[in-house]
Amino acid sequence: MKPILAQFLFFILLLSLCLQTLNAQPRFEHYKLIDKTTGLPDNDVRGICQDSSGFIWLATYKGLCRFDGSHFKTYRNNPNDTSTVLDNHIADVIYYRGKIWAGTEMGLPVLNPQTEQFTHIQFDSFAVVHTPKRNVGNQVTTFFIDHRNNLW
């Protein structure tokens, strides 16, 4: 009878250790509210993603924002500089193949995080437009990466 009791106690000890391990999962107890009072240009966030460097990217209707955990950097349109984002109304954002892709009403501004310069992709009915135009009609509202790692 004693070996069975010892096995039972060993089983109970092992079970309690397993339950403690399950309870030891990290909890999300610390959070930081980010809004206009902390530097976000607009409280209406349309999309969010994280890049490989850990930056959080937020799509707002007042620009594309990069958040490093403490500070914001907002990328906005400058009509005199073609290397800036073409439209401030960012509908969605995604990190894809080392670049930040933003969906706007005027096409796809693609940010190179190293140079902080944008290239622009716009479409007409049959082809990609290589010279960006400030006209509405090239709307991109959301992104999707399929199982083959293609961006749609």
Long-range contacts (C-beta under 8 A, 24 or more apart in sequence): 34-67, 34-72, 38-72, 39-71, 39-72, 40-65, 40-67, 40-72, 41-65, 41-72, 41-74, 46-90, 46-91, 46-92, 47-90, 47-91, 47-92, 47-93, 47-94, 47-103, 47-142, 47-143, 48-93, 49-93, 49-94, 49-95, 49-100, 50-95, 51-95, 51-100, 51-113, 52-95, 52-98, 53-113, 55-113, 57-93, 57-95, 57-100, 58-93, 59-90, 59-91, 59-92, 59-93, 59-102, 59-103, 60-90, 61-88, 61-89, 61-90, 62-88, 63-88, 63-90, 64-90, 64-93, 64-100, 64-102, 64-109, 64-111, 75-111, 75-116, 75-118, 79-134, 82-120, 82-132, 83-117, 83-118, 84-118, 85-109, 85-111, 85-118, 86-118, 86-120, 86-132, 86-134, 91-139, 91-140, 91-141, 91-142, 92-140, 92-141, 92-142, 92-143, 93-143, 94-143, 94-145, 94-151, 96-143, 96-145, 96-151, 97-151, 101-143, 101-151, 103-139, 103-140, 103-141, 103-142, 103-143, 104-139, 104-140, 105-136, 105-137, 105-138, 105-139, 106-132, 106-133, 106-134, 106-135, 106-136, 106-137, 106-138, 106-139, 107-132, 107-138, 107-140, 108-138, 108-140
